[in-house]
């Protein structure tokens, strides 16, 4: 596959899985070790953050020098690799506001991202060969104008599709932001997307970029961490999971309304009418979600879910956990019967991949990225996003106790075959070598 140095020309529309040639010691000269700097707005806990951390680990495993620059990094609310010395993490611009008069979040995020781009070029000691940025593309013109580094942009999902426009003023406010997103995304030397679903939405959202070649690079997981957890499983204490719980369903997602977490609670309520009293005593739901006190929606939605649980009289059946650390997440996955993955039209969703690698099945909504990861009836079930359909799938695991183990084994093999870390690392290495030469 060839790449035109003039990135504004001769681009063919594409949404294929990246399959560019990767130079290895046995296939020709290699590109020297490069310095790669990741620009990310907030190194907290979430799918986007997990992706960039794994991408950084992948490139480091290939011998590259990798660092992060971010506008915010809370060591009590982040992934271990960003605080244990694995990477250099540099914080710039945290003094800039995240909101103005209770709003303008997107504008503030854009300003913060532009700031850290200027910081990289004019205030840091880094001289990157490649800059890897994601989520917010407005920093790309700064990088192109004042740096010789090549820019790789990873699109998790077009931001213009993630926000509502309830009022005329909101629509007016979003117009220049949406225009900037489209124009600046097109300035990257290389654009990656996380799924074929996102690739389709990308083309629909950005009409002027229909000739831009995009490449699907599915996220991965750091299998070393998961292997350790499987070899030395950690038990959950009774305060989290009662000893009477034998049919344990788990939800892992941020406390955001778009994640549709109430579907898991409603499904549990619907399941109550489908099982015997004896089986019902053994059913439990654990919900672990990313939670940041600075994010008003996290706080509000957590309270909404608590009220819902109380209204359905499920207090003794549901446990809400906030921002669990890696070791506790592994213990949750090891202890569950199946994971309930509730978002509709999720862009990719790393949770199903993590779940399957841990030899657990997934019940997910039959839309978006999960259709590319979950094999219906083999590694879990893809359902319509209703409480009744989810409850029916949950019932199958209660009626057939061996089903979880069978599907879990199939899921583990699927991840090894399709989403392995080494494959991901080789792909990213090939990309930055191709873009840097």
KELUM-279228 format. One line per field, with one value per residue (C-alpha): residue number from 0; residue in three letters; x, y, z. Coordinates in nm, 4 decimals, always signed. Layout:
BEGIN
i	[NUM / ...]
aa	[ALA / ...]
x	[X / ...]
y	[Y / ...]
z	[Z / ...]
END
This chain:
BEGIN
i	[0 / 1 / 2 / 3 / 4 / 5 / 6 / 7 / 8 / 9 / 10 / 11 / 12 / 13 / 14 / 15 / 16 / 17 / 18 / 19 / 20 / 21 / 22 / 23 / 24 / 25 / 26 / 27 / 28 / 29 / 30 / 31 / 32 / 33 / 34 / 35 / 36 / 37 / 38 / 39 / 40 / 41 / 42 / 43 / 44 / 45 / 46 / 47 / 48 / 49 / 50 / 51 / 52 / 53 / 54 / 55 / 56 / 57 / 58 / 59 / 60 / 61 / 62 / 63 / 64 / 65 / 66 / 67 / 68 / 69 / 70 / 71 / 72 / 73 / 74 / 75 / 76 / 77 / 78 / 79 / 80 / 81 / 82 / 83 / 84 / 85 / 86 / 87 / 88 / 89 / 90 / 91 / 92 / 93 / 94 / 95 / 96 / 97 / 98 / 99 / 100 / 101 / 102 / 103 / 104 / 105 / 106 / 107 / 108 / 109 / 110 / 111 / 112 / 113 / 114 / 115 / 116 / 117 / 118 / 119 / 120 / 121 / 122 / 123 / 124 / 125 / 126 / 127 / 128 / 129 / 130 / 131 / 132 / 133 / 134 / 135 / 136 / 137 / 138 / 139 / 140 / 141 / 142 / 143 / 144 / 145 / 146 / 147 / 148 / 149 / 150 / 151 / 152 / 153 / 154 / 155 / 156 / 157 / 158 / 159 / 160 / 161 / 162 / 163 / 164 / 165 / 166 / 167 / 168 / 169 / 170 / 171 / 172 / 173 / 174 / 175 / 176 / 177 / 178 / 179 / 180 / 181 / 182 / 183 / 184 / 185 / 186 / 187 / 188 / 189 / 190 / 191 / 192 / 193 / 194 / 195 / 196 / 197 / 198 / 199 / 200 / 201 / 202 / 203 / 204 / 205 / 206 / 207 / 208 / 209 / 210 / 211 / 212 / 213 / 214 / 215 / 216 / 217 / 218 / 219 / 220 / 221 / 222 / 223 / 224 / 225 / 226 / 227 / 228 / 229 / 230 / 231 / 232 / 233 / 234 / 235 / 236 / 237 / 238 / 239 / 240 / 241 / 242 / 243 / 244 / 245 / 246 / 247 / 248 / 249 / 250 / 251 / 252 / 253 / 254 / 255 / 256 / 257 / 258 / 259 / 260 / 261 / 262 / 263 / 264 / 265 / 266 / 267 / 268 / 269 / 270 / 271 / 272 / 273 / 274 / 275 / 276 / 277 / 278 / 279 / 280 / 281 / 282 / 283 / 284 / 285 / 286 / 287 / 288 / 289 / 290 / 291 / 292 / 293 / 294 / 295 / 296 / 297 / 298 / 299 / 300 / 301 / 302 / 303 / 304 / 305 / 306 / 307 / 308 / 309 / 310 / 311 / 312 / 313 / 314 / 315 / 316 / 317 / 318 / 319 / 320 / 321 / 322 / 323 / 324 / 325 / 326 / 327 / 328 / 329 / 330 / 331 / 332 / 333 / 334 / 335 / 336 / 337 / 338 / 339 / 340 / 341 / 342 / 343 / 344 / 345 / 346 / 347 / 348 / 349 / 350 / 351 / 352 / 353 / 354 / 355 / 356 / 357 / 358 / 359 / 360 / 361 / 362 / 363 / 364 / 365 / 366 / 367 / 368 / 369 / 370 / 371 / 372 / 373 / 374 / 375 / 376 / 377 / 378 / 379 / 380 / 381 / 382 / 383 / 384 / 385 / 386 / 387 / 388 / 389 / 390 / 391 / 392 / 393 / 394 / 395 / 396 / 397 / 398 / 399 / 400 / 401 / 402 / 403 / 404 / 405 / 406 / 407 / 408 / 409 / 410 / 411 / 412 / 413 / 414 / 415 / 416 / 417 / 418 / 419 / 420 / 421 / 422 / 423 / 424 / 425 / 426 / 427 / 428 / 429 / 430 / 431 / 432 / 433 / 434 / 435 / 436]
aa	[UNK / UNK / UNK / UNK / UNK / UNK / UNK / UNK / UNK / UNK / UNK / UNK / UNK / UNK / UNK / UNK / UNK / UNK / UNK / UNK / UNK / UNK / UNK / UNK / UNK / UNK / UNK / UNK / UNK / UNK / UNK / UNK / UNK / UNK / UNK / UNK / UNK / UNK / UNK / UNK / UNK / UNK / UNK / UNK / UNK / UNK / UNK / UNK / UNK / UNK / UNK / UNK / UNK / UNK / UNK / UNK / UNK / UNK / UNK / UNK / UNK / UNK / UNK / UNK / UNK / UNK / UNK / UNK / UNK / UNK / UNK / UNK / UNK / UNK / UNK / UNK / UNK / UNK / UNK / UNK / UNK / UNK / UNK / UNK / UNK / UNK / UNK / UNK / UNK / UNK / UNK / UNK / UNK / UNK / UNK / UNK / UNK / UNK / UNK / UNK / UNK / UNK / UNK / UNK / UNK / UNK / UNK / UNK / UNK / UNK / UNK / UNK / UNK / UNK / UNK / UNK / UNK / UNK / UNK / UNK / UNK / UNK / UNK / UNK / UNK / UNK / UNK / UNK / UNK / UNK / UNK / UNK / UNK / UNK / UNK / UNK / UNK / UNK / UNK / UNK / UNK / UNK / UNK / UNK / UNK / UNK / UNK / UNK / UNK / UNK / UNK / UNK / UNK / UNK / UNK / UNK / UNK / UNK / UNK / UNK / UNK / UNK / UNK / UNK / UNK / UNK / UNK / UNK / UNK / UNK / UNK / UNK / UNK / UNK / UNK / UNK / UNK / UNK / UNK / UNK / UNK / UNK / UNK / UNK / UNK / UNK / UNK / UNK / UNK / UNK / UNK / UNK / UNK / UNK / UNK / UNK / UNK / UNK / UNK / UNK / UNK / UNK / UNK / UNK / UNK / UNK / UNK / UNK / UNK / UNK / UNK / UNK / UNK / UNK / UNK / UNK / UNK / UNK / UNK / UNK / UNK / UNK / UNK / UNK / UNK / UNK / UNK / UNK / UNK / UNK / UNK / UNK / UNK / UNK / UNK / UNK / UNK / UNK / UNK / UNK / UNK / UNK / UNK / UNK / UNK / UNK / UNK / UNK / UNK / UNK / UNK / UNK / UNK / UNK / UNK / UNK / UNK / UNK / UNK / UNK / UNK / UNK / UNK / UNK / UNK / UNK / UNK / UNK / UNK / UNK / UNK / UNK / UNK / UNK / UNK / UNK / UNK / UNK / UNK / UNK / UNK / UNK / UNK / UNK / UNK / UNK / UNK / UNK / UNK / UNK / UNK / UNK / UNK / UNK / UNK / UNK / UNK / UNK / UNK / UNK / UNK / UNK / UNK / UNK / UNK / UNK / UNK / UNK / UNK / UNK / UNK / UNK / UNK / UNK / UNK / UNK / UNK / UNK / UNK / UNK / UNK / UNK / UNK / UNK / UNK / UNK / UNK / UNK / UNK / UNK / UNK / UNK / UNK / UNK / UNK / UNK / UNK / UNK / UNK / UNK / UNK / UNK / UNK / UNK / UNK / UNK / UNK / UNK / UNK / UNK / UNK / UNK / UNK / UNK / UNK / UNK / UNK / UNK / UNK / UNK / UNK / UNK / UNK / UNK / UNK / UNK / UNK / UNK / UNK / UNK / UNK / UNK / UNK / UNK / UNK / UNK / UNK / UNK / UNK / UNK / UNK / UNK / UNK / UNK / UNK / UNK / UNK / UNK / UNK / UNK / UNK / UNK / UNK / UNK / UNK / UNK / UNK / UNK / UNK / UNK / UNK / UNK / UNK / UNK / UNK / UNK / UNK / UNK / UNK / UNK / UNK / UNK / UNK / UNK / UNK / UNK / UNK / UNK / UNK / UNK / UNK / UNK / UNK / UNK / UNK / UNK / UNK / UNK / UNK / UNK / UNK / UNK / UNK / UNK / UNK / UNK / UNK]
x	[+0.0000 / +0.1427 / +0.0936 / +0.1059 / +0.3221 / +0.0720 / -0.2076 / -0.4618 / -0.4507 / -0.5194 / -0.7010 / -0.9499 / -1.2478 / -1.1916 / -1.2952 / -1.0787 / -0.8786 / -0.5236 / -0.3006 / -0.0041 / +0.3390 / +0.5351 / +0.9142 / +1.0858 / +1.4527 / +1.3792 / +1.1909 / +1.4198 / +1.5613 / +1.3839 / +1.3013 / +1.5089 / +1.3513 / +1.1176 / +0.9864 / +0.6081 / +0.4094 / +0.0450 / -0.1780 / -0.4924 / -0.7319 / -0.7828 / -0.5997 / -0.8775 / -1.0543 / -1.2550 / -1.2496 / -1.0659 / -0.8049 / -0.7614 / -0.7063 / -0.4353 / -0.2585 / -0.2608 / -0.1409 / +0.1444 / +0.2321 / +0.2257 / +0.4653 / +0.6930 / +0.7073 / +0.8431 / +1.1284 / +0.9917 / +1.0237 / +0.6720 / +0.5397 / +0.2064 / +0.0995 / -0.2436 / -0.4477 / -0.5520 / -0.4189 / -0.5616 / -0.3440 / -0.6401 / -0.8526 / -0.6363 / -0.4924 / -0.1927 / +0.0435 / +0.0073 / +0.1218 / +0.3658 / +0.6506 / +0.5768 / +0.5406 / +0.6367 / +0.3110 / +0.3283 / +0.0359 / -0.0146 / -0.3085 / -0.4996 / -0.5538 / -0.7714 / -1.1471 / -1.3355 / -1.6599 / -1.7825 / -2.1024 / -2.1977 / -2.1606 / -1.9379 / -1.7638 / -1.6643 / -1.5172 / -1.3139 / -1.1925 / -1.0819 / -0.8897 / -0.7187 / -0.6179 / -0.4760 / -0.2824 / -0.1157 / -0.0209 / +0.1551 / +0.3118 / +0.4510 / +0.6084 / +0.7314 / +0.7680 / +0.8541 / +1.1839 / +1.0184 / +1.1070 / +0.8566 / +0.8713 / +0.5045 / +0.2247 / -0.0684 / -0.3831 / -0.7416 / -1.0882 / -1.0174 / -0.8659 / -0.8437 / -0.4792 / -0.3740 / -0.3299 / -0.0955 / +0.1099 / +0.1186 / +0.2189 / +0.4886 / +0.6230 / +0.7741 / +0.6139 / +0.3699 / +0.0217 / -0.1852 / -0.5432 / -0.7545 / -1.1276 / -1.3262 / -1.6436 / -1.7272 / -1.7901 / -2.0622 / -2.2717 / -2.2279 / -2.4035 / -2.7673 / -2.8917 / -3.2030 / -3.2191 / -3.1458 / -2.8658 / -2.7062 / -2.7234 / -2.5681 / -2.2918 / -2.2122 / -2.1878 / -1.8308 / -1.7203 / -1.8574 / -1.6960 / -1.3613 / -1.3824 / -1.4370 / -1.1741 / -0.9012 / -0.9559 / -0.8791 / -0.5372 / -0.3992 / -0.1419 / -0.3178 / -0.6694 / -0.7666 / -1.1100 / -1.1993 / -1.4594 / -1.6322 / -1.9402 / -1.7451 / -1.5983 / -1.9490 / -2.0578 / -1.7379 / -1.8167 / -2.1780 / -2.0774 / -1.8009 / -1.9175 / -1.6052 / -1.3840 / -1.5464 / -1.2273 / -1.0138 / -0.8768 / -0.9511 / -0.8256 / -0.9966 / -0.7702 / -0.9684 / -0.8636 / -0.6863 / -0.6078 / -0.2880 / -0.3182 / -0.0352 / -0.2518 / -0.5465 / -0.3346 / -0.2043 / -0.5593 / -0.6733 / -0.3753 / -0.4234 / -0.7944 / -0.8910 / -1.2073 / -1.4566 / -1.5427 / -1.8953 / -1.9555 / -1.9431 / -2.0760 / -2.2780 / -2.1735 / -2.5267 / -2.4804 / -2.4321 / -2.5737 / -2.3742 / -2.4276 / -2.1865 / -2.2092 / -1.8957 / -1.9428 / -1.9150 / -2.2005 / -2.3423 / -2.6998 / -2.5932 / -2.4507 / -2.8091 / -2.7121 / -3.0708 / -3.1277 / -2.9245 / -3.1388 / -3.4646 / -3.3481 / -3.2794 / -3.6293 / -3.7749 / -3.5703 / -3.7352 / -4.0625 / -3.8869 / -3.7085 / -3.8080 / -3.7777 / -3.4837 / -3.2947 / -3.3823 / -3.2037 / -2.8839 / -2.9041 / -2.6983 / -2.6054 / -2.2774 / -2.2374 / -1.8910 / -1.8637 / -1.6180 / -1.7070 / -1.5537 / -1.6755 / -1.5893 / -1.8378 / -2.1880 / -2.3540 / -2.1614 / -2.2858 / -2.6428 / -2.6781 / -2.5407 / -2.8117 / -3.0743 / -2.9722 / -2.9825 / -3.3379 / -3.4359 / -3.2967 / -3.4870 / -3.8124 / -3.7866 / -3.6961 / -3.3709 / -3.1434 / -3.0275 / -2.9663 / -2.7597 / -2.4239 / -2.2998 / -1.9220 / -1.7409 / -1.4108 / -1.2758 / -0.9029 / -0.7625 / -0.7231 / -1.0800 / -1.2121 / -1.0321 / -1.1880 / -1.5321 / -1.4826 / -1.3518 / -1.6542 / -1.9359 / -2.1548 / -2.1898 / -2.1451 / -2.4361 / -2.3188 / -2.6039 / -2.5118 / -2.6843 / -2.4789 / -2.1601 / -1.8665 / -1.6547 / -1.6667 / -1.3561 / -1.5523 / -1.6816 / -1.3249 / -1.1935 / -1.4827 / -1.4303 / -1.0586 / -1.1444 / -1.3488 / -1.6864 / -1.9774 / -2.1359 / -2.4990 / -2.4938 / -2.7179 / -2.7319 / -2.5934 / -2.2691 / -1.9244 / -2.0344 / -2.1601 / -1.7921 / -1.6735 / -1.9504 / -2.0479 / -2.4179 / -2.4870 / -2.1146 / -1.9408 / -2.2575 / -2.5893 / -2.6749 / -3.0215 / -3.2565 / -3.2092 / -3.5069 / -3.5270 / -3.7303 / -3.4754 / -3.1852 / -3.3753 / -3.4411 / -3.0684 / -2.9797 / -3.2280 / -3.0430 / -2.7339 / -2.9395 / -3.1094 / -2.7844 / -2.5034 / -2.2383 / -2.3247 / -2.1145 / -1.8031 / -1.8605 / -1.9179 / -1.6358 / -1.3879 / -1.5054 / -1.4771 / -1.1240 / -1.0149 / -1.1874 / -0.9962 / -0.6658 / -0.7375 / -0.8669 / -0.7750 / -0.4383 / -0.2017 / +0.0906 / -0.1179 / -0.2265 / +0.1341 / +0.2606 / -0.0164 / +0.0539 / +0.4268 / +0.3656 / +0.1478 / +0.3965 / +0.6776 / +0.4728 / +0.3628 / +0.7094 / +0.8875]
y	[+0.0000 / +0.3392 / +0.6688 / +0.9991 / +1.2595 / +1.5267 / +1.4202 / +1.6522 / +1.4661 / +1.1265 / +0.9944 / +0.7189 / +0.6647 / +0.3533 / +0.1882 / -0.1199 / -0.2817 / -0.1487 / -0.3917 / -0.1801 / -0.3343 / -0.3519 / -0.3441 / -0.6046 / -0.7079 / -0.9886 / -0.7782 / -0.4864 / -0.1835 / -0.0628 / +0.2930 / +0.4069 / +0.4332 / +0.7315 / +0.9671 / +0.9500 / +1.1983 / +1.1368 / +1.4414 / +1.3594 / +1.6012 / +1.4153 / +1.0984 / +0.9629 / +0.6276 / +0.5416 / +0.3575 / +0.6360 / +0.6555 / +0.2787 / +0.2869 / +0.5530 / +0.3858 / +0.0537 / +0.2269 / +0.3807 / +0.0427 / -0.1116 / +0.1433 / +0.1242 / -0.2539 / -0.1885 / +0.0203 / +0.3712 / +0.6491 / +0.7351 / +1.0202 / +1.1852 / +1.5467 / +1.6089 / +1.8942 / +1.6920 / +1.3896 / +1.2915 / +1.0184 / +0.8910 / +0.8567 / +0.7106 / +0.3898 / +0.2437 / +0.2792 / +0.6592 / +0.6864 / +0.3998 / +0.5379 / +0.3382 / +0.6664 / +1.0269 / +1.2154 / +1.5932 / +1.8120 / +2.1529 / +2.3909 / +2.2382 / +2.5943 / +2.6633 / +2.6318 / +2.3147 / +2.5101 / +2.8689 / +2.9680 / +2.6027 / +2.5321 / +2.5729 / +2.2422 / +2.1818 / +2.5301 / +2.4909 / +2.1460 / +2.2912 / +2.5717 / +2.3284 / +2.1003 / +2.3901 / +2.4973 / +2.1604 / +2.1562 / +2.4910 / +2.3606 / +2.0598 / +2.2731 / +2.5780 / +2.4829 / +2.1141 / +1.9433 / +1.6916 / +1.6796 / +1.4173 / +1.2313 / +1.1412 / +1.3008 / +1.0734 / +1.2633 / +1.1572 / +1.2864 / +1.6529 / +1.7385 / +2.1177 / +2.0897 / +1.9454 / +2.2800 / +2.3981 / +2.0813 / +2.1108 / +2.4788 / +2.4731 / +2.1180 / +1.8718 / +1.5809 / +1.3609 / +1.3581 / +1.0452 / +1.1110 / +0.8373 / +0.9010 / +0.7207 / +0.8811 / +1.2187 / +1.4652 / +1.6398 / +1.3233 / +1.3003 / +1.6211 / +1.7266 / +2.0514 / +2.1162 / +2.4891 / +2.7322 / +2.8871 / +2.5455 / +2.4787 / +2.8192 / +2.7514 / +2.4128 / +2.5314 / +2.6686 / +2.3828 / +2.1225 / +2.3039 / +2.3112 / +1.9425 / +1.8474 / +2.0774 / +1.9987 / +1.6233 / +1.6320 / +1.7859 / +1.4747 / +1.2731 / +0.9516 / +0.8966 / +0.5861 / +0.4761 / +0.2117 / +0.0121 / -0.0244 / +0.1254 / +0.4390 / +0.4523 / +0.4660 / +0.7335 / +0.9292 / +0.9483 / +1.0484 / +1.3147 / +1.4735 / +1.5102 / +1.7039 / +1.4138 / +1.1410 / +1.1149 / +1.0816 / +0.7346 / +0.6019 / +0.2798 / +0.0595 / -0.0307 / -0.2157 / -0.1464 / -0.4210 / -0.5125 / -0.5639 / -0.9406 / -0.9596 / -0.7903 / -1.0162 / -1.3321 / -1.2484 / -1.1961 / -1.5308 / -1.7165 / -1.5585 / -1.4819 / -1.2426 / -1.2999 / -1.0223 / -0.9604 / -1.0130 / -0.6397 / -0.6324 / -0.9772 / -1.1852 / -1.5475 / -1.6495 / -1.4971 / -1.7721 / -1.6034 / -1.2805 / -1.0291 / -0.7409 / -0.4027 / -0.1976 / +0.1513 / +0.5165 / +0.6730 / +0.8496 / +0.8405 / +0.7505 / +0.4232 / +0.3195 / +0.1678 / +0.1578 / -0.1172 / -0.3534 / -0.2674 / -0.2962 / -0.6301 / -0.7563 / -0.6509 / -0.8326 / -1.1417 / -1.1593 / -1.2731 / -1.5384 / -1.7385 / -1.9388 / -1.7921 / -2.0234 / -1.9026 / -1.5411 / -1.5655 / -1.6493 / -1.3605 / -1.0450 / -0.7456 / -0.5568 / -0.2232 / -0.0706 / +0.2645 / +0.5416 / +0.8247 / +1.1694 / +1.4187 / +1.7005 / +1.5668 / +1.6735 / +1.4028 / +1.1283 / +1.2562 / +1.3109 / +0.9820 / +0.7808 / +0.9344 / +0.8557 / +0.4903 / +0.4718 / +0.6074 / +0.3588 / +0.0679 / +0.1856 / +0.2266 / -0.1297 / -0.2640 / -0.4128 / -0.2669 / -0.6112 / -0.7273 / -0.4450 / -0.2994 / +0.0235 / +0.0668 / +0.3785 / +0.4060 / +0.0667 / +0.0067 / -0.2537 / -0.5305 / -0.4916 / -0.4887 / -0.8163 / -0.9640 / -0.8522 / -1.0133 / -1.3336 / -1.3551 / -1.2895 / -1.5233 / -1.2782 / -0.9099 / -0.6877 / -0.4358 / -0.1870 / +0.1041 / +0.1232 / +0.2162 / +0.2032 / +0.3103 / +0.0064 / -0.0889 / -0.2377 / -0.4000 / -0.6921 / -0.7668 / -0.7572 / -0.9739 / -1.2378 / -1.2542 / -1.3225 / -1.6208 / -1.4666 / -1.4196 / -1.0855 / -0.9883 / -0.6780 / -0.4602 / -0.5667 / -0.2439 / -0.0551 / -0.1859 / -0.4880 / -0.6483 / -0.6618 / -0.8229 / -1.0444 / -1.3570 / -1.4057 / -1.7464 / -1.8278 / -1.5778 / -1.4244 / -1.2858 / -0.9813 / -0.8554 / -0.5727 / -0.3079 / -0.3920 / -0.5208 / -0.8213 / -0.9325 / -0.8895 / -1.0780 / -1.3655 / -1.3892 / -1.3756 / -1.6560 / -1.8835 / -1.8719 / -1.9532 / -2.2486 / -2.3794 / -2.3347 / -2.4692 / -2.2148 / -1.9392 / -2.1550 / -2.2759 / -1.9273 / -1.7870 / -2.0287 / -1.9371 / -1.5677 / -1.6036 / -1.7705 / -1.5051 / -1.2272 / -1.4109 / -1.4585 / -1.1099 / -0.8534 / -0.9694 / -0.7078 / -0.8182 / -0.7855 / -0.4383 / -0.3415 / -0.4622 / -0.2722 / +0.0565 / +0.0156 / -0.0287 / +0.2822 / +0.5176 / +0.3788 / +0.4357 / +0.7843 / +0.8938 / +0.7976]
z	[+0.0000 / -0.0936 / +0.0857 / -0.0966 / +0.0738 / -0.0268 / +0.2027 / +0.0399 / -0.2899 / -0.4355 / -0.1293 / -0.1985 / +0.0318 / +0.2357 / +0.5609 / +0.5499 / +0.8221 / +0.7984 / +0.6137 / +0.5120 / +0.4743 / +0.7981 / +0.7743 / +0.9870 / +1.0120 / +0.7661 / +0.5116 / +0.4450 / +0.6251 / +0.9374 / +1.0309 / +1.3305 / +1.6707 / +1.6732 / +1.9353 / +1.9543 / +2.1609 / +2.2457 / +2.2885 / +2.4840 / +2.6560 / +2.9847 / +3.0920 / +3.3101 / +3.2989 / +2.9894 / +2.6604 / +2.4764 / +2.7503 / +2.7516 / +2.3761 / +2.3827 / +2.6750 / +2.4895 / +2.1729 / +2.3701 / +2.5206 / +2.1738 / +2.0270 / +2.3287 / +2.2853 / +1.9353 / +2.0718 / +2.0215 / +2.2778 / +2.3894 / +2.6059 / +2.6869 / +2.7050 / +2.8508 / +2.9955 / +3.3001 / +3.4857 / +3.8241 / +3.9728 / +4.1748 / +3.8610 / +3.5867 / +3.4479 / +3.6297 / +3.3337 / +3.3424 / +3.7055 / +3.7666 / +3.5577 / +3.2427 / +3.0522 / +3.0938 / +3.1486 / +3.1151 / +3.2210 / +3.0615 / +3.0679 / +3.3578 / +3.4798 / +3.1767 / +3.2469 / +3.1569 / +3.1318 / +3.1191 / +3.3003 / +3.3327 / +2.9614 / +2.6541 / +2.7316 / +2.3692 / +2.3270 / +2.6463 / +2.5365 / +2.2037 / +2.3742 / +2.6118 / +2.3245 / +2.1225 / +2.4299 / +2.4802 / +2.1107 / +2.1539 / +2.4742 / +2.2889 / +2.0180 / +2.2077 / +2.5754 / +2.5908 / +2.5168 / +2.2820 / +1.9140 / +1.8014 / +1.4761 / +1.5109 / +1.7127 / +1.7912 / +1.8851 / +1.9322 / +2.0263 / +1.9396 / +1.6023 / +1.6388 / +1.7494 / +1.4126 / +1.2258 / +1.5032 / +1.4661 / +1.0878 / +1.0901 / +1.3566 / +1.3608 / +1.1183 / +1.3003 / +1.1166 / +1.2667 / +1.3198 / +1.4273 / +1.5840 / +1.5532 / +1.8220 / +1.6838 / +1.5243 / +1.8059 / +1.6060 / +1.6372 / +2.0133 / +2.1114 / +2.1072 / +1.9632 / +2.1718 / +2.1017 / +1.8221 / +2.0271 / +2.0803 / +1.7058 / +1.6387 / +1.8931 / +1.7390 / +1.3768 / +1.3917 / +1.6177 / +1.3767 / +1.0841 / +1.2640 / +1.3493 / +0.9871 / +0.8432 / +1.0965 / +1.0893 / +0.7196 / +0.7912 / +0.9601 / +0.7674 / +0.8630 / +0.9997 / +1.1936 / +1.3129 / +1.5688 / +1.3747 / +1.0394 / +1.2044 / +1.2973 / +0.9458 / +0.7987 / +1.0453 / +0.9741 / +0.6029 / +0.6710 / +0.9245 / +0.7152 / +0.3521 / +0.2492 / +0.3665 / +0.1598 / -0.0454 / +0.2666 / +0.3193 / +0.6670 / +0.8202 / +1.0753 / +1.3647 / +1.6270 / +1.9871 / +2.1777 / +2.5349 / +2.7263 / +2.7612 / +3.0175 / +3.2818 / +3.2037 / +3.2036 / +3.5517 / +3.6729 / +3.5329 / +3.6784 / +4.0206 / +4.0512 / +4.3269 / +4.5284 / +4.5894 / +4.9515 / +5.0817 / +5.0991 / +4.7194 / +4.6322 / +4.8804 / +4.9161 / +4.8147 / +4.4652 / +4.2058 / +3.8954 / +3.8781 / +3.5995 / +3.5537 / +3.3817 / +3.3140 / +3.1709 / +3.2615 / +3.4559 / +3.1523 / +3.0262 / +2.6727 / +2.8100 / +2.8922 / +3.2271 / +3.3443 / +3.0862 / +3.3058 / +3.6091 / +3.4166 / +3.2740 / +3.6245 / +3.7275 / +3.4247 / +3.5095 / +3.8527 / +3.6910 / +3.4823 / +3.7533 / +4.0573 / +4.4051 / +4.4683 / +4.1603 / +4.2329 / +4.5651 / +4.3747 / +4.1244 / +4.1685 / +3.9512 / +3.9863 / +3.8117 / +3.7829 / +3.6115 / +3.5446 / +3.7804 / +3.8053 / +4.0658 / +3.8234 / +3.5675 / +3.6622 / +3.4545 / +3.6369 / +3.9721 / +3.8576 / +3.6726 / +3.9634 / +4.1819 / +3.9172 / +3.9148 / +4.2951 / +4.2874 / +4.0164 / +4.2192 / +4.5260 / +4.3330 / +4.1982 / +4.5426 / +4.4152 / +4.6828 / +4.7967 / +4.4398 / +4.2890 / +4.3885 / +4.2303 / +4.2178 / +4.1025 / +3.9130 / +4.0082 / +3.9744 / +3.7369 / +3.9937 / +4.1148 / +3.7591 / +3.6951 / +4.0086 / +3.8905 / +3.5510 / +3.7077 / +3.9383 / +3.6926 / +3.4905 / +3.2005 / +3.1232 / +3.0231 / +2.7653 / +2.7342 / +2.4993 / +2.1620 / +1.8550 / +2.0586 / +1.8438 / +1.9272 / +2.2926 / +2.4517 / +2.7355 / +2.5239 / +2.4112 / +2.7682 / +2.8848 / +2.6205 / +2.6897 / +3.0537 / +2.9314 / +3.0030 / +2.7613 / +2.6717 / +2.6324 / +2.4145 / +2.2004 / +1.8370 / +1.6914 / +1.6398 / +1.7223 / +1.9336 / +1.6113 / +1.5073 / +1.8310 / +1.9734 / +1.7792 / +1.8496 / +1.9983 / +2.0136 / +2.2430 / +2.3838 / +2.2653 / +2.0572 / +2.1532 / +2.0816 / +2.3472 / +2.5654 / +2.9219 / +2.8080 / +2.5483 / +2.7882 / +3.0591 / +2.8194 / +2.7422 / +3.1133 / +3.1783 / +2.9377 / +3.1580 / +3.4660 / +3.2998 / +3.1465 / +3.4016 / +3.1596 / +2.8902 / +3.0470 / +3.0432 / +2.6859 / +2.5459 / +2.7541 / +2.6011 / +2.2510 / +2.3313 / +2.4624 / +2.1408 / +1.9308 / +2.1031 / +2.0609 / +1.6903 / +1.6127 / +1.8786 / +2.0099 / +2.1503 / +1.9341 / +1.6189 / +1.7301 / +1.8082 / +1.4706 / +1.2930 / +1.4733 / +1.4188 / +1.0480 / +1.0417 / +1.2048 / +0.9918 / +0.6776 / +0.7746 / +0.8898 / +0.5665]
END
